[in-house]
Amino acid sequence: MPPTFKQLTDFFLTVGAAQVAHTEKTYLAHAIGVYQDLKSWGADEELCRAAMFHSIYGTERFQRFALPVERRPELRDLIGPRAERLAYLNCAMDRASFDRAVFQAVGPYEITDRLTGEVHALSHTEMDDLCRIHLCDWLEQVPRSKHWDYRRAAYRQMATRLGGVAEEAYRRVFSAAGQPA
């Protein structure tokens, strides 16, 4: 049985992550925003759960909260194996390796785990899912952070790679701020 939305948000409360500051919001509010935005893109529920927990283990940039990776089985039981794997990869990725993979026309797509040094080979579907999560996360927060040029070429490439609603969202967010897409 899939978890309820309340069970998902309760997890943030239980682990003490709900009120952590994140780009002029709380971490939970940001996580809900990414979940809702990806849902509006037409993503399936498991991908939306991955998006909600996209930075639960901390990332290269977000270090205000990090659930210990030893708790991965607990999160996997809550959100499902696919969602937890994508959330973990989004957290653990060395962003430079991910950015290189984003520009590859075909796989295998390899990203380096900054926590373990392991290289993860991703299928085309996994790479696209990770691009959706990563791009949606950035688009949700960039208007508040105002870091418009941070990894700009990589984010533009993610939007182009995914096309459709992702590309439209990218253009809409940057246009609304008077930024060239």
N, CA, C and O of each residue as an XYZ file, in Angstrom:
724
protein
N       0.842     -1.189      0.000
C       0.000      0.000      0.000
C       0.885      1.249      0.000
O       1.724      1.408      0.886
N       0.706      2.135     -0.983
C       1.520      3.359     -1.027
C       1.247      4.238      0.195
O       0.143      4.226      0.740
N       2.245      4.991      0.617
C       2.055      5.865      1.776
C       1.115      7.013      1.444
O       0.987      7.420      0.290
N       0.468      7.519      2.466
C      -0.364      8.707      2.294
C       0.547      9.931      2.288
O       1.697      9.865      2.721
N       0.025     11.033      1.800
C       0.789     12.279      1.805
C       1.137     12.664      3.246
O       2.231     13.162      3.511
N       0.211     12.434      4.170
C       0.458     12.738      5.582
C       1.612     11.897      6.120
O       2.433     12.406      6.882
N       1.692     10.633      5.746
C       2.814      9.801      6.186
C       4.140     10.355      5.659
O       5.155     10.324      6.355
N       4.122     10.856      4.433
C       5.339     11.435      3.857
C       5.771     12.677      4.628
O       6.940     12.814      4.990
N       4.834     13.575      4.875
C       5.185     14.810      5.596
C       5.516     14.521      7.055
O       6.373     15.185      7.638
N       4.844     13.539      7.649
C       5.152     13.169      9.033
C       6.595     12.684      9.175
O       7.216     12.876     10.220
N       7.125     12.057      8.129
C       8.510     11.592      8.192
C       9.449     12.770      8.418
O      10.373     12.678      9.225
N       9.221     13.872      7.716
C      10.055     15.066      7.898
C       9.967     15.563      9.339
O      10.971     15.955      9.933
N       8.758     15.544      9.890
C       8.570     15.973     11.279
C       9.295     15.041     12.239
O       9.970     15.495     13.163
N       9.156     13.753     12.022
C       9.750     12.746     12.904
C      11.266     12.837     12.958
O      11.863     12.673     14.022
N      11.891     13.096     11.820
C      13.359     13.133     11.786
C      13.923     14.528     12.079
O      15.138     14.724     12.059
N      13.044     15.490     12.348
C      13.504     16.825     12.716
C      13.914     17.703     11.548
O      14.685     18.647     11.720
N      13.402     17.401     10.357
C      13.806     18.149      9.167
C      12.783     19.195      8.718
O      13.101     20.035      7.877
N      11.592     19.162      9.250
C      10.494     19.989      8.728
C      10.784     21.486      8.774
O      10.492     22.194      7.811
N      11.345     21.975      9.857
C      11.523     23.415     10.039
C      12.909     23.927      9.661
O      13.214     25.099      9.883
N      13.739     23.080      9.101
C      15.073     23.493      8.675
C      14.929     24.551      7.575
O      14.103     24.403      6.676
N      15.721     25.600      7.647
C      15.649     26.676      6.647
C      16.154     26.191      5.288
O      17.134     25.453      5.188
N      15.441     26.637      4.242
C      15.819     26.273      2.869
C      15.282     27.339      1.921
O      14.070     27.454      1.739
N      16.159     28.102      1.329
C      15.832     29.157      0.352
C      14.580     29.951      0.735
O      13.588     29.972      0.006
N      14.656     30.600      1.892
C      13.593     31.482      2.373
C      12.274     30.767      2.627
O      11.220     31.402      2.656
N      12.323     29.460      2.810
C      11.178     28.626      3.162
C      11.673     27.633      4.203
O      12.829     27.675      4.625
N      10.784     26.748      4.606
C      11.250     25.606      5.386
C      11.592     24.493      4.406
O      11.126     24.472      3.267
N      12.413     23.578      4.879
C      12.791     22.421      4.062
C      11.543     21.631      3.647
O      11.427     21.205      2.498
N      10.618     21.439      4.585
C       9.393     20.699      4.252
C       8.583     21.441      3.196
O       8.074     20.812      2.268
N       8.449     22.750      3.310
C       7.685     23.519      2.311
C       8.340     23.390      0.931
O       7.643     23.241     -0.073
N       9.659     23.446      0.878
C      10.367     23.273     -0.393
C      10.123     21.866     -0.946
O       9.824     21.706     -2.129
N      10.250     20.853     -0.094
C      10.048     19.466     -0.531
C       8.641     19.250     -1.072
O       8.458     18.569     -2.081
N       7.649     19.827     -0.405
C       6.262     19.736     -0.875
C       6.124     20.457     -2.205
O       5.440     19.968     -3.105
N       6.762     21.610     -2.341
C       6.709     22.353     -3.600
C       7.260     21.548     -4.756
O       6.672     21.536     -5.838
N       8.393     20.869     -4.547
C       8.990     20.053     -5.608
C       8.067     18.883     -5.943
O       7.868     18.563     -7.114
N       7.508     18.251     -4.922
C       6.548     17.157     -5.120
C       5.371     17.631     -5.983
O       5.022     16.996     -6.978
N       4.774     18.745     -5.589
C       3.600     19.261     -6.306
C       3.939     19.707     -7.720
O       3.164     19.473     -8.647
N       5.080     20.342     -7.889
C       5.476     20.784     -9.225
C       5.676     19.586    -10.152
O       5.218     19.596    -11.295
N       6.357     18.561     -9.660
C       6.584     17.389    -10.506
C       5.273     16.670    -10.799
O       5.095     16.124    -11.888
N       4.365     16.667     -9.847
C       3.038     16.085    -10.084
C       2.324     16.860    -11.201
O       1.660     16.263    -12.048
N       2.465     18.190    -11.197
C       1.831     19.012    -12.239
C       2.461     18.761    -13.604
O       1.847     19.048    -14.631
N       3.678     18.229    -13.621
C       4.340     17.864    -14.877
C       3.822     16.532    -15.402
O       4.171     16.128    -16.511
N       2.984     15.838    -14.610
C       2.440     14.556    -15.035
C       3.254     13.355    -14.600
O       3.058     12.255    -15.117
N       4.166     13.547    -13.656
C       4.998     12.433    -13.181
C       4.160     11.454    -12.363
O       3.161     11.830    -11.751
N       4.585     10.192    -12.364
C       3.882      9.186    -11.569
C       4.169      9.414    -10.080
O       5.098     10.135     -9.715
N       3.357      8.787     -9.238
C       3.438      9.015     -7.792
C       4.795      8.630     -7.210
O       5.306      9.328     -6.334
N       5.380      7.542     -7.676
C       6.664      7.130     -7.117
C       7.760      8.153     -7.444
O       8.617      8.435     -6.606
N       7.732      8.701     -8.648
C       8.708      9.738     -9.003
C       8.471     10.998     -8.172
O       9.425     11.668     -7.775
N       7.218     11.319     -7.911
C       6.909     12.482     -7.069
C       7.407     12.273     -5.641
O       7.877     13.214     -5.002
N       7.304     11.040     -5.139
C       7.846     10.755     -3.803
C       9.366     10.919     -3.802
O       9.931     11.457     -2.849
N      10.021     10.463     -4.854
C      11.474     10.662     -4.963
C      11.791     12.153     -4.947
O      12.746     12.585     -4.300
N      10.988     12.932     -5.659
C      11.210     14.380     -5.711
C      11.035     15.018     -4.331
O      11.772     15.933     -3.965
N      10.074     14.539     -3.587
C       9.847     15.097     -2.252
C      11.053     14.862     -1.349
O      11.379     15.699     -0.508
N      11.708     13.729     -1.525
C      12.849     13.371     -0.678
C      14.183     13.581     -1.398
O      15.188     12.958     -1.055
N      14.181     14.459     -2.395
C      15.334     14.655     -3.276
C      16.620     15.071     -2.571
O      17.705     14.858     -3.112
N      16.532     15.654     -1.390
C      17.754     16.087     -0.695
C      17.798     15.595      0.755
O      18.484     16.187      1.587
N      17.085     14.540      1.053
C      16.967     14.039      2.425
C      18.307     13.609      3.022
O      18.494     13.700      4.235
N      19.234     13.146      2.197
C      20.551     12.730      2.686
C      21.587     13.851      2.577
O      22.778     13.624      2.790
N      21.127     15.065      2.242
C      22.034     16.177      2.002
C      22.548     16.114      0.573
O      22.545     15.047     -0.042
N      22.982     17.234      0.047
C      23.541     17.301     -1.308
C      24.838     18.100     -1.247
O      25.247     18.557     -0.180
N      25.475     18.262     -2.390
C      26.691     19.090     -2.416
C      26.421     20.485     -1.849
O      27.269     21.050     -1.158
N      25.270     21.025     -2.134
C      24.963     22.398     -1.694
C      24.133     22.456     -0.427
O      24.339     23.341      0.404
N      23.206     21.538     -0.263
C      22.301     21.580      0.893
C      22.823     20.654      1.982
O      22.761     19.431      1.861
N      23.341     21.262      3.051
C      23.911     20.492      4.148
C      23.264     20.828      5.492
O      23.777     20.433      6.538
N      22.156     21.545      5.475
C      21.521     21.924      6.740
C      20.847     20.742      7.421
O      20.618     20.769      8.630
N      20.528     19.713      6.659
C      19.971     18.482      7.206
C      20.443     17.331      6.331
O      20.477     17.441      5.106
N      20.802     16.236      6.968
C      21.164     15.039      6.221
C      20.780     13.811      7.049
O      21.372     13.542      8.094
N      19.799     13.087      6.572
C      19.434     11.820      7.195
C      20.606     10.865      6.994
O      21.103     10.747      5.874
N      21.060     10.186      8.034
C      22.177      9.246      7.853
C      21.831      8.178      6.809
O      20.725      7.636      6.811
N      22.773      7.884      5.928
C      22.518      6.903      4.865
C      22.240      5.519      5.436
O      21.691      4.667      4.738
N      22.603      5.283      6.678
C      22.279      4.004      7.317
C      20.765      3.819      7.452
O      20.287      2.712      7.701
N      20.021      4.910      7.284
C      18.558      4.833      7.393
C      17.884      4.655      6.039
O      16.661      4.754      5.933
N      18.681      4.391      5.000
C      18.110      4.170      3.668
C      17.023      3.092      3.662
O      15.987      3.295      3.029
N      17.217      1.953      4.340
C      16.155      0.927      4.323
C      14.818      1.436      4.871
O      13.758      1.064      4.368
N      14.869      2.270      5.881
C      13.651      2.842      6.460
C      12.928      3.724      5.429
O      11.711      3.636      5.268
N      13.689      4.563      4.746
C      13.077      5.424      3.735
C      12.592      4.592      2.551
O      11.530      4.872      1.995
N      13.351      3.578      2.161
C      12.953      2.686      1.064
C      11.610      2.028      1.377
O      10.751      1.914      0.502
N      11.432      1.593      2.631
C      10.164      0.978      3.038
C       9.012      1.968      2.940
O       7.885      1.582      2.630
N       9.286      3.230      3.201
C       8.239      4.253      3.160
C       7.880      4.655      1.730
O       6.703      4.665      1.369
N       8.882      4.987      0.912
C       8.579      5.584     -0.396
C       8.739      4.633     -1.568
O       8.328      4.960     -2.681
N       9.329      3.462     -1.347
C       9.516      2.492     -2.423
C      10.949      2.487     -2.926
O      11.650      3.495     -2.837
N      11.386      1.340     -3.460
C      12.778      1.188     -3.892
C      13.202      2.146     -5.002
O      14.283      2.732     -4.935
N      12.364      2.309     -6.016
C      12.725      3.203     -7.126
C      12.857      4.640     -6.628
O      13.820      5.333     -6.958
N      11.887      5.080     -5.834
C      11.897      6.456     -5.328
C      13.104      6.695     -4.435
O      13.755      7.735     -4.528
N      13.403      5.728     -3.566
C      14.534      5.922     -2.657
C      15.842      5.941     -3.426
O      16.726      6.741     -3.118
N      15.984      5.064     -4.432
C      17.222      5.046     -5.224
C      17.426      6.390     -5.921
O      18.532      6.931     -5.913
N      16.372      6.925     -6.519
C      16.488      8.219     -7.200
C      16.799      9.344     -6.213
O      17.612     10.222     -6.501
N      16.148      9.314     -5.049
C      16.430     10.333     -4.032
C      17.888     10.233     -3.586
O      18.577     11.246     -3.466
N      18.351      9.006     -3.341
C      19.741      8.821     -2.934
C      20.694      9.341     -4.004
O      21.629     10.081     -3.699
N      20.457      8.955     -5.258
C      21.348      9.387     -6.336
C      21.383     10.909     -6.448
O      22.445     11.493     -6.666
N      20.222     11.553     -6.300
C      20.193     13.012     -6.369
C      21.019     13.627     -5.240
O      21.685     14.644     -5.432
N      20.971     13.008     -4.071
C      21.742     13.504     -2.927
C      23.231     13.238     -3.076
O      24.062     14.115     -2.843
N      23.551     12.017     -3.466
C      24.943     11.561     -3.429
C      25.747     11.930     -4.664
O      26.973     11.816     -4.653
N      25.094     12.365     -5.716
C      25.825     12.613     -6.958
C      26.855     13.721     -6.839
O      26.633     14.745     -6.193
N      27.970     13.487     -7.472
C      28.936     14.533     -7.732
C      28.344     15.297     -8.923
O      28.209     14.742    -10.014
N      28.003     16.531     -8.716
C      27.275     17.265     -9.750
C      28.057     17.451    -11.035
O      27.457     17.509    -12.108
N      29.358     17.545    -10.964
C      30.151     17.669    -12.193
C      29.992     16.409    -13.052
O      29.883     16.502    -14.274
N      29.979     15.236    -12.417
C      29.797     13.992    -13.186
C      28.387     13.917    -13.759
O      28.194     13.437    -14.877
N      27.406     14.387    -13.001
C      26.027     14.407    -13.497
C      25.902     15.361    -14.688
O      25.276     15.032    -15.695
N      26.500     16.535    -14.560
C      26.431     17.513    -15.652
C      27.054     16.958    -16.931
O      26.532     17.192    -18.021
N      28.152     16.233    -16.813
C      28.743     15.607    -18.003
C      27.759     14.612    -18.621
O      27.595     14.581    -19.840
N      27.112     13.808    -17.796
C      26.161     12.809    -18.286
C      24.953     13.461    -18.954
O      24.411     12.921    -19.919
N      24.530     14.613    -18.450
C      23.381     15.325    -19.022
C      23.611     15.662    -20.499
O      22.675     15.678    -21.298
N      24.861     15.927    -20.839
C      25.178     16.307    -22.213
C      25.433     15.114    -23.135
O      25.647     15.300    -24.333
N      25.413     13.906    -22.603
C      25.591     12.715    -23.430
C      24.325     12.443    -24.231
O      23.215     12.534    -23.705
N      24.496     12.115    -25.489
C      23.343     11.789    -26.335
C      22.808     10.395    -26.020
O      21.602     10.160    -26.089
N      23.694      9.483    -25.677
C      23.287      8.108    -25.361
C      24.068      7.622    -24.140
O      25.095      8.187    -23.765
N      23.545      6.556    -23.534
C      24.188      5.969    -22.360
C      25.270      5.000    -22.761
O      25.507      4.809    -23.954
N      25.919      4.397    -21.826
C      25.543      4.421    -20.418
C      25.872      5.775    -19.775
O      26.865      6.429    -20.093
N      24.991      6.151    -18.863
C      25.149      7.408    -18.135
C      25.780      7.076    -16.794
O      25.204      6.332    -16.001
N      26.949      7.620    -16.539
C      27.662      7.312    -15.309
C      27.811      8.557    -14.459
O      28.249      9.607    -14.929
N      27.438      8.417    -13.202
C      27.631      9.514    -12.255
C      28.417      8.979    -11.064
O      28.285      7.817    -10.680
N      29.225      9.843    -10.498
C      30.056      9.469     -9.364
C      29.335      9.793     -8.067
O      28.768     10.874     -7.905
N      29.366      8.841     -7.152
C      28.789      9.002     -5.822
C      29.821      9.748     -4.977
O      30.895      9.214     -4.699
N      29.505     10.967     -4.570
C      30.450     11.782     -3.801
C      30.652     11.240     -2.394
O      31.625     11.601     -1.732
N      29.753     10.381     -1.923
C      29.867      9.823     -0.578
C      30.740      8.574     -0.528
O      31.455      8.341      0.447
N      30.671      7.771     -1.594
C      31.385      6.489     -1.591
C      32.481      6.399     -2.647
O      33.353      5.535     -2.557
N      32.449      7.280     -3.645
C      33.387      7.207     -4.757
C      32.962      6.220     -5.831
O      33.600      6.132     -6.880
N      31.889      5.476     -5.581
C      31.369      4.497     -6.538
C      30.826      5.201     -7.777
O      30.326      6.324     -7.695
N      30.926      4.541     -8.912
C      30.325      5.053    -10.143
C      29.023      4.295    -10.371
O      29.004      3.065    -10.413
N      27.949      5.041    -10.516
C      26.633      4.445    -10.764
C      26.320      4.559    -12.256
O      26.370      5.651    -12.822
N      26.002      3.443    -12.884
C      25.561      3.437    -14.279
C      24.040      3.527    -14.288
O      23.358      2.731    -13.644
N      23.519      4.501    -15.020
C      22.076      4.733    -15.070
C      21.531      4.371    -16.441
O      22.170      4.607    -17.466
N      20.350      3.799    -16.439
C      19.640      3.553    -17.693
C      19.136      4.891    -18.226
O      19.178      5.906    -17.531
N      18.666      4.876    -19.456
C      18.102      6.094    -20.052
C      16.928      6.603    -19.201
O      16.816      7.803    -18.954
N      16.064      5.697    -18.760
C      14.905      6.076    -17.948
C      15.337      6.670    -16.618
O      14.806      7.695    -16.191
N      16.302      6.030    -15.957
C      16.787      6.564    -14.683
C      17.412      7.942    -14.870
O      17.208      8.836    -14.049
N      18.165      8.112    -15.938
C      18.787      9.411    -16.199
C      17.724     10.477    -16.416
O      17.821     11.575    -15.868
N      16.714     10.160    -17.208
C      15.634     11.127    -17.424
C      14.890     11.431    -16.122
O      14.554     12.585    -15.856
N      14.631     10.400    -15.308
C      13.958     10.623    -14.024
C      14.795     11.519    -13.120
O      14.268     12.425    -12.475
N      16.099     11.263    -13.076
C      16.983     12.087    -12.249
C      17.023     13.526    -12.775
O      17.059     14.471    -11.987
N      17.017     13.692    -14.082
C      16.955     15.039    -14.667
C      15.657     15.740    -14.270
O      15.673     16.925    -13.934
N      14.538     15.024    -14.304
C      13.248     15.623    -13.918
C      13.288     16.117    -12.468
O      12.895     17.245    -12.171
N      13.764     15.258    -11.586
C      13.828     15.625    -10.169
C      14.756     16.821     -9.967
O      14.397     17.793     -9.301
N      15.931     16.739    -10.538
C      16.953     17.766    -10.327
C      16.513     19.117    -10.912
O      16.680     20.157    -10.276
N      15.962     19.092    -12.106
C      15.494     20.326    -12.738
C      14.306     20.908    -11.982
O      14.259     22.113    -11.734
N      13.361     20.077    -11.621
C      12.176     20.550    -10.905
C      12.575     21.174     -9.565
O      12.045     22.217     -9.182
N      13.500     20.541     -8.861
C      14.020     21.077     -7.604
C      14.589     22.482     -7.825
O      14.285     23.405     -7.070
N      15.411     22.637     -8.859
C      16.046     23.935     -9.109
C      15.021     24.988     -9.503
O      15.089     26.125     -9.038
N      14.088     24.622    -10.343
C      13.087     25.594    -10.784
C      12.190     26.047     -9.640
O      11.694     27.174     -9.647
N      11.977     25.175     -8.654
C      11.153     25.551     -7.505
C      11.851     26.594     -6.642
O      11.182     27.438     -6.045
N      13.185     26.557     -6.560
C      13.884     27.436     -5.632
C      14.656     28.597     -6.263
O      14.953     29.571     -5.573
N      14.985     28.522     -7.546
C      15.830     29.560     -8.138
C      15.209     30.964     -8.073
O      15.961     31.927     -7.921
N      13.889     31.136     -8.178
C      13.375     32.509     -8.045
C      13.648     33.129     -6.670
O      13.765     34.349     -6.554
N      13.750     32.302     -5.638
C      14.056     32.812     -4.293
C      15.555     32.968     -4.083
O      15.998     33.926     -3.449
N      16.330     32.039     -4.607
C      17.778     32.074     -4.386
C      18.469     33.107     -5.270
O      19.502     33.666     -4.901
N      17.884     33.355     -6.445
C      18.411     34.325     -7.412
C      19.796     33.944     -7.958
O      20.535     34.811     -8.423
N      20.139     32.682     -7.905
C      21.412     32.204     -8.454
C      21.180     31.739     -9.890
O      21.391     30.570    -10.211
N      20.757     32.635    -10.730
C      20.308     32.311    -12.084
C      21.377     31.641    -12.936
O      21.051     30.827    -13.799
N      22.633     31.962    -12.713
C      23.689     31.421    -13.569
C      24.339     30.158    -13.029
O      25.247     29.620    -13.662
N      23.901     29.674    -11.881
C      24.467     28.451    -11.311
C      24.164     27.257    -12.226
O      23.003     26.895    -12.416
N      25.198     26.660    -12.780
C      25.088     25.478    -13.644
C      24.033     25.684    -14.746
O      23.309     24.760    -15.119
N      23.975     26.892    -15.240
C      22.938     27.282    -16.190
C      22.892     26.389    -17.426
O      21.812     25.968    -17.841
N      24.041     26.096    -18.015
C      24.071     25.267    -19.226
C      23.531     23.865    -18.946
O      22.817     23.298    -19.773
N      23.868     23.311    -17.791
C      23.381     21.969    -17.450
C      21.865     21.966    -17.253
O      21.180     21.061    -17.731
N      21.342     22.963    -16.559
C      19.887     23.021    -16.354
C      19.155     23.239    -17.679
O      18.107     22.640    -17.919
N      19.702     24.085    -18.524
C      19.099     24.295    -19.843
C      19.093     22.982    -20.625
O      18.106     22.651    -21.282
N      20.203     22.232    -20.553
C      20.293     20.961    -21.261
C      19.301     19.936    -20.706
O      18.717     19.167    -21.469
N      19.105     19.920    -19.384
C      18.102     19.019    -18.800
C      16.728     19.333    -19.368
O      15.983     18.429    -19.745
N      16.393     20.623    -19.428
C      15.092     21.035    -19.959
C      14.946     20.629    -21.419
O      13.899     20.121    -21.821
N      15.984     20.849    -22.211
C      15.963     20.480    -23.626
C      15.857     18.970    -23.783
O      15.084     18.477    -24.605
N      16.627     18.245    -23.000
C      16.621     16.774    -23.050
C      15.214     16.228    -22.781
O      14.743     15.330    -23.479
N      14.552     16.781    -21.762
C      13.233     16.291    -21.374
C      12.125     16.823    -22.275
O      11.128     16.142    -22.515
N      12.306     18.044    -22.772
C      11.313     18.659    -23.649
C       9.980     18.878    -22.947
O       9.889     18.805    -21.722
N       8.955     19.147    -23.736
C       7.585     19.264    -23.232
C       7.425     20.172    -22.037
O       7.903     21.306    -22.032
N       6.746     19.661    -21.019
C       6.407     20.449    -19.841
C       7.650     20.903    -19.082
O       7.641     21.985    -18.496
N       8.713     20.112    -19.076
C       9.945     20.508    -18.387
C      10.571     21.719    -19.066
O      11.007     22.658    -18.401
N      10.610     21.691    -20.379
C      11.173     22.819    -21.119
C      10.292     24.059    -20.967
O      10.798     25.173    -20.837
N       8.983     23.860    -20.985
C       8.061     24.986    -20.772
C       8.248     25.590    -19.382
O       8.263     26.812    -19.237
N       8.392     24.747    -18.359
C       8.587     25.234    -16.990
C       9.890     26.011    -16.879
O       9.939     27.059    -16.236
N      10.936     25.504    -17.498
C      12.230     26.190    -17.481
C      12.081     27.590    -18.091
O      12.514     28.580    -17.501
N      11.479     27.660    -19.251
C      11.302     28.966    -19.915
C      10.422     29.902    -19.084
O      10.710     31.094    -18.974
N       9.357     29.363    -18.506
C       8.432     30.179    -17.717
C       9.133     30.769    -16.485
O       8.986     31.958    -16.207
N       9.883     29.961    -15.757
C      10.556     30.429    -14.541
C      11.591     31.496    -14.880
O      11.656     32.533    -14.220
N      12.387     31.249    -15.893
C      13.428     32.223    -16.234
C      12.830     33.482    -16.859
O      13.310     34.584    -16.592
N      11.808     33.342    -17.672
C      11.152     34.510    -18.284
C      10.478     35.384    -17.246
O      10.532     36.610    -17.343
N       9.842     34.775    -16.251
C       9.150     35.538    -15.223
C      10.112     36.436    -14.447
O       9.709     37.472    -13.917
N      11.356     36.045    -14.382
C      12.360     36.838    -13.665
C      13.132     37.751    -14.605
O      14.091     38.403    -14.192
N      12.718     37.799    -15.868
C      13.420     38.632    -16.827
C      14.777     38.075    -17.220
O      15.640     38.812    -17.698
N      14.969     36.786    -17.022
C      16.222     36.121    -17.345
C      16.104     35.447    -18.713
O      15.056     34.882    -19.027
N      17.139     35.495    -19.515
C      17.077     34.768    -20.793
C      17.071     33.269    -20.510
O      17.802     32.780    -19.649
N      16.238     32.559    -21.247
C      16.164     31.102    -21.058
C      17.321     30.472    -21.785
O      17.468     29.250    -21.770
